[in-house]
Amino acid sequence: MANTITKVKQAFSNAINRLITDKANETVSVTDFGASTGSTDNTAAFQALDTNYPAGQLGYVPAGTYTIKENVVFTGNRMRLTGANRLASILQFNPTGPGDCLYFNNPSAGGYFQGEVSHLGFTSTNTTSKAAIVLNNTANMDIHHIAIGAGVWPGDNVFLQTKGRQSLNLRFCDIACARPILMSPNTVFPTLTADHFLIEHCELIGTSATRPVIEIEAGAMLTNTTFRNLAIVQGKHGIYWVDGAVPGTSYKLKFENIRFEQPLDVTGWDMDLEVGPNYIQDIELDNVYFCIGRNGLKLRNAQRITMTNCTFPDTTGTAIDITMVAGSKLVMTNVLTNGAAITITNGRCVRRESVAGFTGIVEEWVYDDGYSAGAEQSDTYHSGVPFTLADGGTHIIGDYSTTGFVFISTAEDTSAIYCLSGSTGTVVEVSDPFGHFSNAINTATMTNIYWDGTNYKLQNKRGHSMTYAIYKVCTTA
């Protein structure tokens, strides 16, 4: 006898009877288009979600492993593709030539908008060049709860490649492959490579000893982009962006709560951001733990850097190598290094609280750190930290932009006040009650405060080494 039940009612108060067909059609699965687990090619079934399914609906991938052999191209905006779980619903992508498993692009609409991919796993049985997910000129995309296990995405291959545009949220992904994240230029809008991107709560393992875990290609631009709560593991480099052809200024980059670990190449860098001819402006690093066994932070052409609660535990190699735009500001608060080399060029340190080693924190308020000349300033908010100069030694007080008063005291219980006049190079003695100071270079038996054409300097000509402390009340450009 034929089943005559045509309606269904949920077991809740106020629920109504509905047609079974209406209930069944609420969620469409790839199996509704003929997808099946096993070795059968399911490309057409997945592609049918894009060509037949209303925008904004949920396309479901039931638990199981589904073979895909060709690119699946999504052009209809607002596709929501989700599986049962990241290790339950698996797409096994085995293309015969270079390809992208899930490719999102809608050139006719000016971009692909408001899509979501979640709760899936990716595997492959060949090393053919491939990417799991490619976003081409997309906006408002949400990629989350995706997994690629170790060894199941073989070859020199990519998990996620972005080619622009804005508002990507990549979160809660566990990825192990040669190239976990590749950020490429946007050929449609060159200045919108990664605008308002948020990459967070992921473990990213780079299995290649020659590739970075996160790679930013030449020609890309990053604006208002945040990387946070990440474990960045292995790879030659952690985050790598070396580019001499940036089309415009990148700005507002934040790296927060990141730990680098288990590097595969001691010559690599945890973070290597070298761009030109345009700048990277407003870089913030907070709670970043750099790893042992690889160099730490390398920046070029940078403006306005803030480093807070960062640790460089390695004792060899290079901890920090920064070349900033001349006169740009640097803030370092509770930054700990353990003996590896530090080079900062052109940085004007507004505040530095850093120490080599883990024995304590030395707080210093510095208005012109003079790193480019290798000088150690002594200025603090309340008083000068003493430093010693050999007879004939010099110490940079400030450059052409320094305007204001300098208070100097010595181990001989003498003191003086000088006025520095910025770009005019004028040094005026305000007070020298003991007659131990002058404003002319090389004056014998004196401590000389003078302008050398580039910097305001202190020179010890007392005939013996001398300990000084300096406090500045100055403005700088």
C-alpha positions as CSV (number, residue, x, y, z in Angstrom):
1,M,0.0,0.0,0.0
2,A,1.4,3.4,-0.9
3,N,2.5,5.8,1.8
4,T,-0.2,8.4,2.0
5,I,1.5,10.6,4.6
6,T,2.3,13.9,2.9
7,K,2.7,16.2,5.9
8,V,5.0,16.5,8.9
9,K,4.8,18.4,12.2
10,Q,7.6,19.2,14.5
11,A,7.1,18.2,18.2
12,F,6.9,21.8,19.5
13,S,3.9,23.9,20.6
14,N,2.5,26.1,17.9
15,A,4.2,24.0,15.2
16,I,2.1,23.4,12.1
17,N,1.7,20.6,9.6
18,R,3.9,21.0,6.5
19,L,4.3,19.1,3.3
20,I,7.2,16.7,3.5
21,T,8.5,18.0,0.2
22,D,8.7,21.5,1.6
23,K,10.6,20.3,4.6
24,A,13.0,18.2,2.5
25,N,13.8,21.1,0.2
26,E,14.9,23.4,2.9
27,T,18.4,22.1,2.8
28,V,20.0,21.0,-0.5
29,S,22.9,18.6,-0.5
30,V,25.4,17.8,-3.1
31,T,24.0,14.3,-3.1
32,D,20.8,15.8,-4.5
33,F,22.8,16.5,-7.7
34,G,24.3,13.0,-7.7
35,A,27.4,13.3,-5.5
36,S,28.5,10.1,-3.9
37,T,31.5,9.0,-1.8
38,G,34.3,7.0,-3.4
39,S,36.4,7.4,-6.5
40,T,33.6,8.7,-8.8
41,D,34.2,12.3,-10.0
42,N,31.8,14.7,-8.3
43,T,32.8,17.9,-10.0
44,A,29.4,18.2,-11.8
45,A,27.4,17.7,-8.6
46,F,29.3,20.4,-6.8
47,Q,29.2,22.7,-9.8
48,A,25.4,22.2,-9.8
49,L,25.1,24.0,-6.5
50,D,26.3,27.2,-8.2
51,T,24.2,26.8,-11.4
52,N,21.0,25.6,-9.9
53,Y,20.8,26.7,-6.4
54,P,19.2,30.1,-5.2
55,A,21.7,32.6,-3.8
56,G,22.1,32.8,-0.1
57,Q,21.0,29.2,0.6
58,L,22.9,26.4,2.3
59,G,24.7,23.8,0.2
60,Y,25.4,20.8,2.4
61,V,28.1,18.2,2.1
62,P,27.2,15.1,4.1
63,A,29.9,13.2,5.9
64,G,32.1,11.1,3.6
65,T,35.0,11.6,1.2
66,Y,34.0,13.0,-2.2
67,T,36.4,12.9,-5.2
68,I,36.7,16.1,-7.3
69,K,38.8,16.1,-10.5
70,E,38.1,19.5,-12.0
71,N,37.8,23.1,-10.8
72,V,34.5,24.0,-9.1
73,V,33.8,27.6,-10.0
74,F,31.3,29.6,-8.0
75,T,30.0,32.8,-9.6
76,G,26.6,33.1,-7.9
77,N,27.0,35.4,-4.8
78,R,26.2,34.3,-1.3
79,M,26.9,30.6,-1.6
80,R,27.1,28.9,1.8
81,L,28.9,25.6,1.4
82,T,29.2,23.6,4.6
83,G,30.0,20.1,5.7
84,A,29.2,17.9,8.7
85,N,32.6,18.7,10.3
86,R,36.2,19.4,9.2
87,L,37.3,15.8,9.5
88,A,33.9,14.3,8.5
89,S,33.1,15.9,5.1
90,I,36.2,15.7,3.0
91,L,36.9,16.9,-0.6
92,Q,39.5,14.7,-2.2
93,F,40.9,16.9,-5.0
94,N,42.8,15.0,-7.7
95,P,43.1,17.2,-10.8
96,T,44.8,16.0,-13.9
97,G,46.4,19.4,-14.4
98,P,47.0,22.6,-12.3
99,G,43.7,23.6,-10.7
100,D,41.7,25.1,-7.8
101,C,39.2,22.9,-6.0
102,L,36.8,25.7,-4.9
103,Y,37.2,28.9,-6.9
104,F,35.1,32.0,-6.1
105,N,34.9,34.7,-8.8
106,N,32.1,36.8,-10.3
107,P,33.5,39.2,-12.8
108,S,30.1,40.1,-14.2
109,A,29.0,41.5,-10.9
110,G,32.3,43.3,-10.2
111,G,33.3,40.7,-7.6
112,Y,32.1,37.8,-5.6
113,F,30.3,38.8,-2.5
114,Q,29.1,37.3,0.8
115,G,30.1,33.7,0.6
116,E,30.9,31.1,3.2
117,V,32.9,27.8,3.3
118,S,33.0,25.8,6.5
119,H,33.3,22.5,8.3
120,L,35.2,20.7,5.5
121,G,38.5,18.8,5.1
122,F,40.7,18.6,2.0
123,T,42.9,15.8,0.8
124,S,44.6,14.7,-2.4
125,T,46.5,11.7,-3.7
126,N,48.7,13.5,-6.2
127,T,51.2,16.3,-6.2
128,T,49.7,18.2,-9.2
129,S,49.8,22.0,-8.6
130,K,46.7,23.0,-6.8
131,A,44.9,25.2,-4.2
132,A,42.0,24.1,-2.0
133,I,40.2,27.5,-2.0
134,V,40.9,30.5,-4.2
135,L,39.1,33.9,-3.6
136,N,39.4,36.2,-6.6
137,N,38.3,39.8,-6.0
138,T,35.9,38.7,-3.2
139,A,34.2,40.7,-0.4
140,N,32.6,39.7,2.9
141,M,33.8,36.1,2.8
142,D,33.9,33.8,5.8
143,I,36.1,30.7,5.7
144,H,36.1,28.7,9.0
145,H,36.5,25.3,10.5
146,I,38.6,23.8,7.7
147,A,41.3,21.1,8.1
148,I,44.1,19.7,6.0
149,G,46.0,17.1,7.9
150,A,49.7,16.4,7.7
151,G,50.7,14.6,4.6
152,V,47.3,14.6,2.9
153,W,47.9,17.6,0.6
154,P,51.2,16.6,-1.0
155,G,53.4,18.6,-3.2
156,D,54.2,22.3,-3.3
157,N,50.6,23.2,-2.9
158,V,48.3,25.9,-1.3
159,F,45.4,25.8,1.1
160,L,44.0,29.3,0.7
161,Q,45.0,31.8,-2.0
162,T,43.4,35.3,-1.9
163,K,43.5,37.7,-4.8
164,G,41.7,40.6,-3.1
165,R,39.5,42.2,-2.1
166,Q,38.1,43.0,1.3
167,S,36.5,41.8,4.5
168,L,37.7,38.2,4.7
169,N,37.4,36.3,8.0
170,L,39.6,33.2,8.1
171,R,39.2,31.4,11.5
172,F,39.3,28.1,13.3
173,C,41.4,26.3,10.7
174,D,44.0,23.6,11.2
175,I,46.2,23.4,8.1
176,A,49.4,21.4,7.4
177,C,50.7,21.8,3.8
178,A,53.6,23.4,1.9
179,R,51.9,26.8,1.5
180,P,49.1,27.3,4.0
181,I,48.2,30.9,3.0
182,L,49.2,32.8,-0.2
183,M,48.1,36.4,-0.6
184,S,48.4,37.5,-4.2
185,P,47.7,40.9,-5.9
186,N,44.2,41.8,-7.0
187,T,44.4,42.3,-10.8
188,V,40.9,44.0,-10.8
189,F,41.6,46.6,-8.0
190,P,45.4,46.7,-7.5
191,T,45.1,48.7,-4.2
192,L,42.7,46.2,-2.7
193,T,44.7,43.0,-2.1
194,A,43.7,42.5,1.5
195,D,41.5,45.2,3.0
196,H,39.9,44.5,6.4
197,F,41.2,40.9,6.4
198,L,41.1,39.1,9.8
199,I,43.0,35.8,10.1
200,E,42.6,34.4,13.5
201,H,42.4,31.3,15.8
202,C,44.3,29.0,13.3
203,E,47.2,26.6,13.5
204,L,49.1,26.9,10.3
205,I,51.9,24.4,9.7
206,G,54.2,25.0,6.8
207,T,55.7,21.6,5.7
208,S,58.1,23.0,3.2
209,A,61.7,24.0,4.1
210,T,61.8,26.5,1.2
211,R,58.4,28.1,1.5
212,P,56.9,30.6,4.1
213,V,53.8,29.7,6.1
214,I,52.1,32.9,5.1
215,E,53.4,34.4,1.9
216,I,52.5,37.8,0.5
217,E,53.4,38.1,-3.1
218,A,55.0,41.0,-5.0
219,G,52.5,43.7,-6.1
220,A,50.2,43.1,-3.1
221,M,48.9,45.8,-0.7
222,L,47.6,45.2,2.8
223,T,45.4,47.7,4.6
224,N,43.6,47.4,7.9
225,T,44.6,43.7,8.2
226,T,44.9,41.7,11.4
227,F,46.7,38.4,12.2
228,R,45.9,37.2,15.7
229,N,45.7,34.2,17.9
230,L,47.8,32.1,15.5
231,A,50.3,29.2,15.9
232,I,52.7,29.6,12.9
233,V,54.7,26.4,12.8
234,Q,57.6,25.3,10.7
235,G,58.3,26.6,7.2
236,K,61.4,28.4,6.0
237,H,59.8,31.7,7.1
238,G,56.8,32.5,9.2
239,I,55.3,35.6,7.5
240,Y,57.2,36.7,4.3
241,W,56.7,39.7,2.1
242,V,59.6,40.8,0.0
243,D,58.5,43.2,-2.7
244,G,60.1,46.0,-4.7
245,A,57.0,46.9,-6.6
246,V,54.3,47.7,-4.1
247,P,51.7,49.8,-5.9
248,G,50.8,52.0,-2.9
249,T,51.3,52.5,0.8
250,S,50.2,49.6,3.0
251,Y,48.9,50.6,6.5
252,K,47.3,49.5,9.8
253,L,48.8,46.0,10.1
254,K,48.3,44.2,13.4
255,F,50.0,41.1,14.6
256,E,48.6,39.9,18.0
257,N,49.0,36.8,20.2
258,I,51.1,34.9,17.7
259,R,53.7,32.2,18.5
260,F,56.3,31.1,15.9
261,E,57.8,27.7,16.5
262,Q,59.7,24.7,15.0
263,P,61.4,26.4,12.0
264,L,62.7,24.3,9.2
265,D,65.5,26.7,8.1
266,V,67.8,28.6,10.5
267,T,68.4,31.3,7.8
268,G,64.7,32.2,7.6
269,W,62.8,34.8,9.5
270,D,59.7,34.6,11.7
271,M,58.6,37.9,10.1
272,D,60.3,39.4,7.0
273,L,58.4,42.4,5.6
274,E,60.6,44.2,3.0
275,V,58.6,46.5,0.7
276,G,59.3,49.4,-1.6
277,P,59.2,51.9,-3.1
278,N,56.1,52.7,-1.0
279,Y,55.8,52.3,2.7
280,I,54.3,50.1,5.4
281,Q,52.7,52.5,7.9
282,D,51.4,51.8,11.4
283,I,52.6,48.3,12.3
284,E,51.6,46.9,15.7
285,L,53.0,43.8,17.3
286,D,51.5,42.7,20.6
287,N,52.1,39.5,22.5
288,V,54.3,38.0,19.8
289,Y,56.6,35.1,20.8
290,F,59.4,34.6,18.2
291,C,61.0,31.2,18.0
292,I,64.4,29.7,18.8
293,G,66.3,28.5,15.7
294,R,65.5,31.2,13.2
295,N,65.9,35.0,12.9
296,G,63.2,37.2,14.4
297,L,61.8,40.4,12.9
298,K,63.0,42.1,9.7
299,L,61.3,45.3,8.4
300,R,62.2,47.7,5.6
301,N,60.6,51.0,4.6
302,A,58.5,51.1,7.7
303,Q,56.8,54.0,9.4
304,R,55.4,54.1,12.9
305,I,56.0,50.8,14.7
306,T,54.6,49.7,18.1
307,M,56.0,46.6,19.8
308,T,54.4,45.5,23.0
309,N,55.1,42.4,25.1
310,C,57.2,40.7,22.5
311,T,59.8,38.1,23.2
312,F,62.9,37.1,21.2
313,P,64.3,34.1,23.0
314,D,67.1,33.1,20.6
315,T,70.7,33.8,21.6
316,T,72.2,33.6,18.1
317,G,71.4,35.1,14.7
318,T,69.4,38.3,14.5
319,A,66.5,39.2,16.8
320,I,65.5,42.6,15.2
321,D,66.6,44.2,12.0
322,I,64.5,47.3,11.2
323,T,65.2,50.1,8.7
324,M,62.5,52.7,9.0
325,V,61.7,55.8,7.0
326,A,64.0,58.5,8.3
327,G,62.6,60.1,11.4
328,S,59.7,57.7,11.9
329,K,58.6,56.8,15.4
330,L,59.2,53.5,17.2
331,V,57.6,52.4,20.5
332,M,59.0,49.4,22.3
333,T,57.3,48.4,25.5
334,N,58.4,45.3,27.5
335,V,60.3,43.8,24.6
336,L,62.7,41.1,25.7
337,T,65.7,39.8,23.8
338,N,68.1,37.1,24.8
339,G,71.4,38.2,23.2
340,A,70.7,37.9,19.4
341,A,71.7,40.9,17.3
342,I,69.6,44.1,17.2
343,T,69.9,46.7,14.4
344,I,67.5,49.6,14.1
345,T,68.2,52.2,11.5
346,N,66.5,55.6,11.2
347,G,64.2,54.8,14.2
348,R,63.2,57.7,16.5
349,C,62.3,55.8,19.6
350,V,59.5,57.6,21.5
351,R,59.5,55.0,24.3
352,R,61.6,51.9,24.8
353,E,61.3,49.4,27.6
354,S,63.5,46.6,26.5
355,V,66.4,44.5,28.0
356,A,68.8,41.9,26.7
357,G,68.0,38.9,28.8
358,F,65.3,37.9,31.2
359,T,66.6,39.3,34.5
360,G,64.3,42.3,34.6
361,I,62.8,45.2,32.7
362,V,64.6,48.5,32.3
363,E,62.2,51.4,31.7
364,E,63.5,54.2,29.4
365,W,61.7,57.1,27.9
366,V,63.7,58.1,24.8
367,Y,63.0,60.9,22.5
368,D,65.7,60.3,19.9
369,D,67.2,56.9,20.4
370,G,70.0,57.4,17.9
371,Y,70.1,53.7,16.9
372,S,71.4,54.6,13.5
373,A,74.6,55.8,15.1
374,G,74.8,53.0,17.6
375,A,74.4,55.5,20.5
376,E,72.6,54.6,23.7
377,Q,70.5,57.4,25.0
378,S,70.0,58.0,28.7
379,D,66.8,60.0,28.8
380,T,64.0,58.8,31.1
381,Y,60.7,60.4,32.1
382,H,61.9,61.4,35.5
383,S,65.7,61.5,35.4
384,G,68.7,60.6,33.4
385,V,70.2,57.1,33.5
386,P,73.9,57.5,34.0
387,F,76.3,56.6,31.1
388,T,80.1,56.8,30.9
389,L,82.2,58.4,28.1
390,A,85.9,58.0,27.7
391,D,88.0,61.1,27.3
392,G,87.3,62.4,23.8
393,G,84.1,60.4,23.4
394,T,80.9,61.8,22.0
395,H,77.2,61.2,22.6
396,I,74.3,62.2,20.3
397,I,71.8,64.4,22.1
398,G,69.5,65.0,19.1
399,D,69.3,65.8,15.4
400,Y,68.1,68.9,13.4
401,S,64.6,68.5,14.7
402,T,65.5,68.8,18.4
403,T,64.3,72.1,19.9
404,G,64.3,72.8,23.7
405,F,66.3,72.5,26.9
406,V,68.9,70.0,27.9
407,F,69.8,69.4,31.6
408,I,73.1,67.7,32.2
409,S,74.7,66.5,35.4
410,T,78.1,64.8,35.9
411,A,79.9,62.5,38.4
412,E,81.9,65.5,39.5
413,D,78.7,67.0,41.0
414,T,78.5,69.7,38.3
415,S,75.5,70.5,36.1
416,A,74.5,72.8,33.2
417,I,71.5,73.8,31.1
418,Y,71.7,74.3,27.4
419,C,69.1,75.5,24.8
420,L,69.1,73.7,21.4
421,S,67.5,75.5,18.5
422,G,66.5,72.8,16.0
423,S,67.5,73.2,12.4
424,T,69.4,76.4,13.0
425,G,72.2,74.4,14.7
426,T,72.4,77.0,17.5
427,V,73.6,76.0,21.0
428,V,73.0,78.5,23.8
429,E,74.4,78.1,27.3
430,V,71.8,78.9,29.8
431,S,73.6,77.9,33.0
432,D,77.0,76.6,33.9
433,P,77.6,77.6,37.6
434,F,80.9,75.6,37.9
435,G,82.5,76.5,34.6
436,H,83.0,73.0,33.4
437,F,81.0,73.3,30.1
438,S,81.3,75.0,26.7
439,N,79.4,75.2,23.4
440,A,82.4,74.7,21.2
441,I,83.8,71.4,20.0
442,N,87.3,70.3,21.2
443,T,87.5,72.8,24.0
444,A,90.1,71.4,26.4
445,T,89.2,70.4,30.0
446,M,85.5,71.0,29.2
447,T,82.4,69.1,28.5
448,N,81.3,70.5,25.1
449,I,77.8,70.8,23.8
450,Y,77.8,71.6,20.1
451,W,76.2,71.2,16.7
452,D,78.3,69.1,14.2
453,G,76.2,69.9,11.1
454,T,74.0,66.8,11.5
455,N,73.5,66.3,15.3
456,Y,73.7,68.0,18.6
457,K,76.4,66.3,20.6
458,L,78.0,66.1,24.0
459,Q,81.8,65.7,24.0
460,N,83.9,64.7,27.0
461,K,87.2,66.7,27.0
462,R,87.8,66.7,30.7
463,G,91.0,64.6,30.4
464,H,89.5,61.5,31.9
465,S,86.5,59.3,31.6
466,M,83.3,60.9,32.9
467,T,79.8,59.7,33.9
468,Y,76.9,61.9,32.7
469,A,73.1,61.9,33.0
470,I,70.9,63.9,30.6
471,Y,67.3,64.9,30.8
472,K,65.7,66.7,27.8
473,V,62.7,68.9,27.7
474,C,62.4,69.1,23.9
475,T,60.2,68.8,20.9
476,T,61.1,66.8,17.9
477,A,59.7,66.6,14.3
